[in-house]
């Protein structure tokens, strides 16, 4: 290393340290303002996430299985529908149901087939667009959903009366 040459330092060509400090502080201030803005945006996002998580938790608790069962049994005829109305008992929609045909003739079962007390048409039971499913002698059918959506279940016999057992679950 050589000695410092006095001719290398030229005061008129040197940057004023005070001006350099002001520019640097201005850059730092702008950077801090950007960081504060980003932090505020992150806090809003975090608050929205907590709200969403609280809503999801509330929905999960509302839809949790209660482990309750309501059973019904009887005779299904070919002339009248038998209904299990979940709005009457247990006073809310249920997650699912099962039906077992204990009698000699087929029965048809469908859920959410009636609204406001209107009965489905007997002619619609076996159509390709029907919401009814056939349950033959000694068969059982189950429908289980992950939400309480079943508001009613309707039964009717085909070819003669038949015995049934059914269970609502929620």
Buried (B, 14 or more C-beta within 10 A) or exposed (E): EEEEEEEEEEEEEEEEEEEEEEEEEEEEEEEEEEEEEEEEEEEEEEEEEEEEEEEEEEEEEEEEEEEEEBEBEEEBBBEEBBBBEBEEEBEEBBBBBBBBBBBEBBBBBBBBBBEEEEEBEEEEBEEEEBBBEBBEEEEBBEBEEEEBBBBBBBBBBBEEBBBBBBBBBB
